[in-house]
Amino acid sequence: MTIDRAVMMFAGFMVLVSLALGFYVSPWWYLLTVFVGLNLIQASVTGFCPAAIVFKKLGIKAGTAFH
């Protein structure tokens, strides 16, 4: 698995978790979905992704988008 795929998997997981928490716990959890979406947009424009940095430190090999 590459960092690119790990970031996409993590983002998808966070969206699903936030939707479940928003539905079952509190609608305020939908703000996490907004944060994840904004972070994905920001990463696509700037190439900077905090999750990619963490995955790199965990030893996941680089992909094409995040090095």
C-alpha positions in Angstrom: 0.0 0.0 0.0 1.2 3.5 -0.8 0.7 6.7 1.1 -1.7 7.9 -1.5 -4.0 4.9 -1.0 -3.6 5.1 2.8 -4.7 8.7 2.8 -7.7 8.0 0.6 -8.7 5.0 2.8 -8.2 7.0 6.0 -10.3 9.9 4.6 -13.1 7.5 3.5 -13.0 5.9 6.9 -13.2 9.2 8.7 -16.2 10.3 6.5 -18.1 7.1 7.3 -17.3 7.3 11.0 -18.4 11.0 11.2 -21.6 10.2 9.4 -22.4 7.4 11.8 -21.6 9.5 14.8 -23.7 12.4 13.4 -26.6 10.1 12.9 -26.4 8.2 16.2 -24.8 10.6 18.6 -25.0 14.3 17.6 -25.4 16.3 14.4 -22.3 18.2 15.5 -20.2 15.3 14.3 -21.0 16.3 10.7 -18.5 19.1 11.2 -15.8 16.3 11.1 -17.1 15.4 7.6 -16.7 19.0 6.6 -13.2 19.1 8.0 -12.2 16.0 6.1 -13.6 17.3 2.8 -11.9 20.7 3.2 -8.6 18.9 4.1 -8.9 16.8 0.9 -9.5 19.9 -1.2 -6.5 21.7 0.5 -4.2 18.7 0.0 -5.2 18.5 -3.7 -4.3 22.1 -4.3 -1.1 22.4 -2.1 0.2 18.9 -2.0 0.5 19.2 1.8 -1.4 16.5 3.8 -0.8 16.0 7.6 -2.0 12.4 7.3 0.5 11.7 4.6 3.3 12.9 6.9 2.1 10.5 9.6 1.8 7.6 7.2 5.3 8.3 5.9 6.7 8.2 9.5 4.9 4.9 10.0 7.0 3.5 7.1 4.4 3.3 4.4 6.1 3.7 1.0 5.6 6.9 -1.0 3.1 7.1 -3.8 2.8 9.5 -6.7 0.9 12.3 -5.0 2.5 12.4 -1.6 6.2 11.8 -1.1 
